[in-house]
Amino acid sequence: MQIFNLAKKIFLFYYEGFKNMTVGKRLWVIILVKLFFMFAILKLFFFPDFLKTNFSTDKQRSDYVIEQMTSPVINNK
């Protein structure tokens, strides 16, 4: 019961804070638009799905990832 009251107090703290904002609402809209742009738009155009385009099965993809994660790094200097 005490955890529920704490969670309720935290929720009400943020709810009242956001409800009474004036300039902050605009700032949050700008932040959300920028996040959408970064994660949705940029991912579509600049970060293709490497594994799906180079491997046809899940087994091949998982083998490649395991090989890349466990292979030793060779320093050629």
Biotite code that builds the C-alpha atoms (Angstrom):
import biotite.structure as struc

atoms = struc.array([
    struc.Atom([0.000, 0.000, 0.000], chain_id="A", res_id=1, res_name="MET", atom_name="CA", element="C"),
    struc.Atom([2.866, 2.359, 0.772], chain_id="A", res_id=2, res_name="GLN", atom_name="CA", element="C"),
    struc.Atom([4.416, 1.762, -2.658], chain_id="A", res_id=3, res_name="ILE", atom_name="CA", element="C"),
    struc.Atom([1.088, 2.617, -4.299], chain_id="A", res_id=4, res_name="PHE", atom_name="CA", element="C"),
    struc.Atom([0.911, 5.914, -2.373], chain_id="A", res_id=5, res_name="ASN", atom_name="CA", element="C"),
    struc.Atom([4.485, 6.763, -3.330], chain_id="A", res_id=6, res_name="LEU", atom_name="CA", element="C"),
    struc.Atom([3.790, 6.018, -7.003], chain_id="A", res_id=7, res_name="ALA", atom_name="CA", element="C"),
    struc.Atom([0.616, 8.129, -6.825], chain_id="A", res_id=8, res_name="LYS", atom_name="CA", element="C"),
    struc.Atom([2.509, 11.052, -5.273], chain_id="A", res_id=9, res_name="LYS", atom_name="CA", element="C"),
    struc.Atom([5.210, 10.863, -7.962], chain_id="A", res_id=10, res_name="ILE", atom_name="CA", element="C"),
    struc.Atom([2.603, 10.711, -10.733], chain_id="A", res_id=11, res_name="PHE", atom_name="CA", element="C"),
    struc.Atom([0.666, 13.662, -9.329], chain_id="A", res_id=12, res_name="LEU", atom_name="CA", element="C"),
    struc.Atom([3.894, 15.667, -8.947], chain_id="A", res_id=13, res_name="PHE", atom_name="CA", element="C"),
    struc.Atom([4.709, 15.322, -12.643], chain_id="A", res_id=14, res_name="TYR", atom_name="CA", element="C"),
    struc.Atom([1.078, 15.614, -13.769], chain_id="A", res_id=15, res_name="TYR", atom_name="CA", element="C"),
    struc.Atom([0.572, 18.911, -11.956], chain_id="A", res_id=16, res_name="GLU", atom_name="CA", element="C"),
    struc.Atom([3.931, 20.178, -13.154], chain_id="A", res_id=17, res_name="GLY", atom_name="CA", element="C"),
    struc.Atom([3.169, 19.489, -16.810], chain_id="A", res_id=18, res_name="PHE", atom_name="CA", element="C"),
    struc.Atom([-0.371, 20.799, -16.506], chain_id="A", res_id=19, res_name="LYS", atom_name="CA", element="C"),
    struc.Atom([0.804, 24.188, -15.224], chain_id="A", res_id=20, res_name="ASN", atom_name="CA", element="C"),
    struc.Atom([3.584, 24.657, -17.804], chain_id="A", res_id=21, res_name="MET", atom_name="CA", element="C"),
    struc.Atom([3.421, 27.396, -20.391], chain_id="A", res_id=22, res_name="THR", atom_name="CA", element="C"),
    struc.Atom([6.800, 27.622, -22.134], chain_id="A", res_id=23, res_name="VAL", atom_name="CA", element="C"),
    struc.Atom([7.723, 24.081, -21.127], chain_id="A", res_id=24, res_name="GLY", atom_name="CA", element="C"),
    struc.Atom([5.009, 22.578, -23.313], chain_id="A", res_id=25, res_name="LYS", atom_name="CA", element="C"),
    struc.Atom([6.568, 24.135, -26.396], chain_id="A", res_id=26, res_name="ARG", atom_name="CA", element="C"),
    struc.Atom([9.972, 22.869, -25.371], chain_id="A", res_id=27, res_name="LEU", atom_name="CA", element="C"),
    struc.Atom([8.621, 19.332, -24.914], chain_id="A", res_id=28, res_name="TRP", atom_name="CA", element="C"),
    struc.Atom([7.018, 19.496, -28.373], chain_id="A", res_id=29, res_name="VAL", atom_name="CA", element="C"),
    struc.Atom([10.368, 20.538, -29.856], chain_id="A", res_id=30, res_name="ILE", atom_name="CA", element="C"),
    struc.Atom([12.140, 17.718, -27.999], chain_id="A", res_id=31, res_name="ILE", atom_name="CA", element="C"),
    struc.Atom([9.610, 15.108, -29.177], chain_id="A", res_id=32, res_name="LEU", atom_name="CA", element="C"),
    struc.Atom([9.794, 16.304, -32.796], chain_id="A", res_id=33, res_name="VAL", atom_name="CA", element="C"),
    struc.Atom([13.589, 16.121, -32.706], chain_id="A", res_id=34, res_name="LYS", atom_name="CA", element="C"),
    struc.Atom([13.505, 12.608, -31.216], chain_id="A", res_id=35, res_name="LEU", atom_name="CA", element="C"),
    struc.Atom([11.028, 11.478, -33.869], chain_id="A", res_id=36, res_name="PHE", atom_name="CA", element="C"),
    struc.Atom([13.249, 12.926, -36.566], chain_id="A", res_id=37, res_name="PHE", atom_name="CA", element="C"),
    struc.Atom([16.380, 11.293, -35.178], chain_id="A", res_id=38, res_name="MET", atom_name="CA", element="C"),
    struc.Atom([14.939, 7.833, -34.643], chain_id="A", res_id=39, res_name="PHE", atom_name="CA", element="C"),
    struc.Atom([12.382, 7.508, -37.426], chain_id="A", res_id=40, res_name="ALA", atom_name="CA", element="C"),
    struc.Atom([13.533, 9.587, -40.374], chain_id="A", res_id=41, res_name="ILE", atom_name="CA", element="C"),
    struc.Atom([17.301, 9.181, -40.051], chain_id="A", res_id=42, res_name="LEU", atom_name="CA", element="C"),
    struc.Atom([17.031, 5.439, -39.442], chain_id="A", res_id=43, res_name="LYS", atom_name="CA", element="C"),
    struc.Atom([15.025, 4.970, -42.624], chain_id="A", res_id=44, res_name="LEU", atom_name="CA", element="C"),
    struc.Atom([17.498, 6.784, -44.862], chain_id="A", res_id=45, res_name="PHE", atom_name="CA", element="C"),
    struc.Atom([20.929, 6.374, -43.290], chain_id="A", res_id=46, res_name="PHE", atom_name="CA", element="C"),
    struc.Atom([20.906, 3.091, -41.386], chain_id="A", res_id=47, res_name="PHE", atom_name="CA", element="C"),
    struc.Atom([19.816, 0.203, -43.608], chain_id="A", res_id=48, res_name="PRO", atom_name="CA", element="C"),
    struc.Atom([19.101, -3.208, -42.115], chain_id="A", res_id=49, res_name="ASP", atom_name="CA", element="C"),
    struc.Atom([22.524, -4.788, -42.690], chain_id="A", res_id=50, res_name="PHE", atom_name="CA", element="C"),
    struc.Atom([21.658, -8.262, -41.431], chain_id="A", res_id=51, res_name="LEU", atom_name="CA", element="C"),
    struc.Atom([18.417, -8.575, -43.375], chain_id="A", res_id=52, res_name="LYS", atom_name="CA", element="C"),
    struc.Atom([20.012, -7.487, -46.645], chain_id="A", res_id=53, res_name="THR", atom_name="CA", element="C"),
    struc.Atom([23.133, -9.677, -46.366], chain_id="A", res_id=54, res_name="ASN", atom_name="CA", element="C"),
    struc.Atom([21.719, -12.859, -44.836], chain_id="A", res_id=55, res_name="PHE", atom_name="CA", element="C"),
    struc.Atom([18.598, -14.785, -45.747], chain_id="A", res_id=56, res_name="SER", atom_name="CA", element="C"),
    struc.Atom([17.912, -16.829, -42.603], chain_id="A", res_id=57, res_name="THR", atom_name="CA", element="C"),
    struc.Atom([17.857, -16.153, -38.885], chain_id="A", res_id=58, res_name="ASP", atom_name="CA", element="C"),
    struc.Atom([20.491, -18.837, -38.376], chain_id="A", res_id=59, res_name="LYS", atom_name="CA", element="C"),
    struc.Atom([22.935, -17.057, -40.695], chain_id="A", res_id=60, res_name="GLN", atom_name="CA", element="C"),
    struc.Atom([22.253, -13.735, -38.969], chain_id="A", res_id=61, res_name="ARG", atom_name="CA", element="C"),
    struc.Atom([22.795, -15.156, -35.495], chain_id="A", res_id=62, res_name="SER", atom_name="CA", element="C"),
    struc.Atom([25.984, -16.955, -36.564], chain_id="A", res_id=63, res_name="ASP", atom_name="CA", element="C"),
    struc.Atom([27.357, -13.713, -38.013], chain_id="A", res_id=64, res_name="TYR", atom_name="CA", element="C"),
    struc.Atom([26.554, -11.714, -34.862], chain_id="A", res_id=65, res_name="VAL", atom_name="CA", element="C"),
    struc.Atom([28.111, -14.358, -32.591], chain_id="A", res_id=66, res_name="ILE", atom_name="CA", element="C"),
    struc.Atom([31.196, -14.496, -34.798], chain_id="A", res_id=67, res_name="GLU", atom_name="CA", element="C"),
    struc.Atom([31.579, -10.696, -34.704], chain_id="A", res_id=68, res_name="GLN", atom_name="CA", element="C"),
    struc.Atom([31.126, -10.525, -30.941], chain_id="A", res_id=69, res_name="MET", atom_name="CA", element="C"),
    struc.Atom([33.491, -13.372, -30.064], chain_id="A", res_id=70, res_name="THR", atom_name="CA", element="C"),
    struc.Atom([36.277, -12.985, -32.613], chain_id="A", res_id=71, res_name="SER", atom_name="CA", element="C"),
    struc.Atom([39.521, -11.538, -31.197], chain_id="A", res_id=72, res_name="PRO", atom_name="CA", element="C"),
    struc.Atom([40.602, -8.078, -32.295], chain_id="A", res_id=73, res_name="VAL", atom_name="CA", element="C"),
    struc.Atom([43.776, -8.052, -34.349], chain_id="A", res_id=74, res_name="ILE", atom_name="CA", element="C"),
    struc.Atom([45.848, -4.872, -34.162], chain_id="A", res_id=75, res_name="ASN", atom_name="CA", element="C"),
    struc.Atom([47.877, -4.365, -37.335], chain_id="A", res_id=76, res_name="ASN", atom_name="CA", element="C"),
    struc.Atom([50.321, -1.550, -36.616], chain_id="A", res_id=77, res_name="LYS", atom_name="CA", element="C"),
])
